[in-house]
Amino acid sequence: MRLFLAASALEGGFGIGKAMLFRRSDFARAGGIAAIAKSVLEDHAISKALARIGLKTVIVGGVVAQALGPRTWREVWNRQFRWMVCRRHEEPLAFALEPVCGALAATAAGAGAAALVGAPAFAAALAALALWFAAEGAFLALKGWGLRAASPAAWLLREVLMPAMWLRALATSTVRWGDLSLDVRRGTVVAPEQA
């Protein structure tokens, strides 16, 4: 969410989430249902359609509580993977930059720059990682978005798993959405024998 808020602040809003407000007449002018019919990400497709007629999407600063209930590891993985594949098809530049926009890239950069400041590479890498996570923690705390003692461990797990998920997302266009397999490229349901 921090990246969506940053994009919104820089006048580059993206549609995300299920609570979007817009005028029906603007949606009709943007092409209506036909403009979004082939997209699995209807919220993002609506945002892009409205942008084509000169309107911009604004992300609200707060969040809406959503009770998802308990999720299995597979359900969490499939949800994050689904959004990554969708980003690859809907926002290819953002997807391409993901590997260099995270904590692991910052850690590698810290290790690489260590010689410039006369520090050991390992210490510089740890310092970069700590600084990244401190900034993430400060952001969550300022927004009131559920900072917990286990958050750093969850962030580290996310950063370790993200490259594997990114590589897998690079090689597929099919995702699971509930009980369905969807082809994100075509916006269609994949027959069970093709999944």
N, C-alpha and C positions, 0 to 999 in steps of 0.2 A: 504494500500500500504506500510505503514511503516514496517509491518511484512514481506511482501515479499522482501523488500529491505534488511532487517536484515537477512533473510534466505539466500538471494543471497550472501551477504557479508560473510556468514559463510559456503559458498560452497554448499548450499542446495537450489538451484534455483528451482522455480516452473514455469510452463508455465501458463501465464495468459494474456489475451488480444488477439486481432485479428491480430496484426502485428508481426508475427514471421518469422524470417529468418533462413533458414537451407538449406543444399544441398539436392537436390532431391535424389541423390545417397545414402546419409546418411538415409534419410527417408525410402527408399526402403530397405536398410540393416536392419533397425529397424522394418520392418514388413509392412510398407506402410499403406494403407487404412484399411487393415484387422486388423492391430494392434489397431486401434482407432474406428472401426466401431460400437462398442456397447457402446461407451461413449458419454454422453451428453456434457461433457467438452472436446471437441476435442483438445483444446489448451493444457490443462493439460495432456491429454492422449499422445499427441505428445511429450511433455517434458519427460514423463515417459518412452516412447518407446526409445527416443534418449538416455536417461540415461542408459538404459539396454545395449546399445552398447558402453558405456563409454564416451558419450558426456554430457555436462552440459548446463543448461539453465542459461543465464545471463539476469538479469532484468536491463533495462536502468534506469539511474538516473532521467531522465525527463519524462514528460507525453506528450501525444499527445492530442491536443484539440479535444473534441468530442461534437458536438452540439446535445444534446438529446432532446431539446425542453421541454416544460412544461410537467410535469407528475402529475397524480393524486396520492393521498395518497395510494390507492390500488396498483397502478402500482409500486410505490417505495417499498412498503411492499413486493409485489410478487417478485420483482427483488432481493431484499436482502434475502428473504426467499429461493428463488431458489438457490442462491449461497451457502447458509448455508446447504441446503439439499445435494447439490452436494459435498461440503466439507466433510459432514458426510460419504458419500459413497466413495469418492476418497482419502481422507486423514483422516481416523478415529481418529488417535491420535491427530491431530491438532484440530479436532472438539471436542473431549473429553476435551481438555485443555481450550477451549474458555471461559467457565464460570469463570475460575480462572486467566484469562489473561487480564482482563479489569479494568476499573476504579472502578466499584463496589467492586470487590475483593480487590483492593488496599485500598479502603475506609474502608472495613470491617477489613482488616489487620491493618490499622492505628488505628481503634477503639480498636481492640484487644491488640495492643501493647502499648496503652496509659498508662496503669498502670506501664509499665517498665520505663517510663520517668516521671512519676508523673503528667501526664496531664489528663484533663477530656476526656472521650471517645469521646464525641461529637466534641470537639475542634480538637482532633487528627484525627478524621474521615474527618472533613472539610479540615484540613491541607493536608491530603493525597489526597483528591479529587482535591484541588486547585493545588497541586504539579503535579498531573497527567495531569490535563488540561493545566497547564503552559508548561509542557514538550511537550504535543501534539501541543500546539500553537507555541512553538519555532520551532518544527520540520516543521510544515506547513509554517511558515514564512521563514525559511531557504531554503526550497525547492521552495518557491513561489507558493504554492498550495492553493490559495484562502482563506486566513484567513480573517474572517469578524467579525464585532461586535457581530453578532448573533451566531457565531460558538460555544461558550460555551453552549448556550441553546440547540443547535442542538446535541452537544456531550452528554449532560445530557439526552435528550430525547432518543438518541440512546442507552445509557447505561441502561436506565429504561426499554426499550422495548426488548432489546437483550435477557434477560432470557426467556421471553415468546416465542420469536421466536425460541430460542434454544430448548426449551421443545417441541414445535410443530414440529420442524425439526427432533427431536429424534423419533417421532411417525409416520413419513410418508416417503414415497419414491416417492410420486407423486408431481410434481410441474407444475405451469403454465408457458408457454413460448409463449408469444403472445396469439394466439387463441387456442393453443394446450395444452393438458395435457400430460406430459411425465412421464414415470416411469424411474427414474434415475438408479435404480438397473439393469434394463434390457436394458436401452437405447432405449425404444420403446414408441410409441405414445399410449396413453390410449384411448380406445373407449369412446365416450361421455357418454354412459350409465354406464361405470365403474368409471368415474371421480367423 
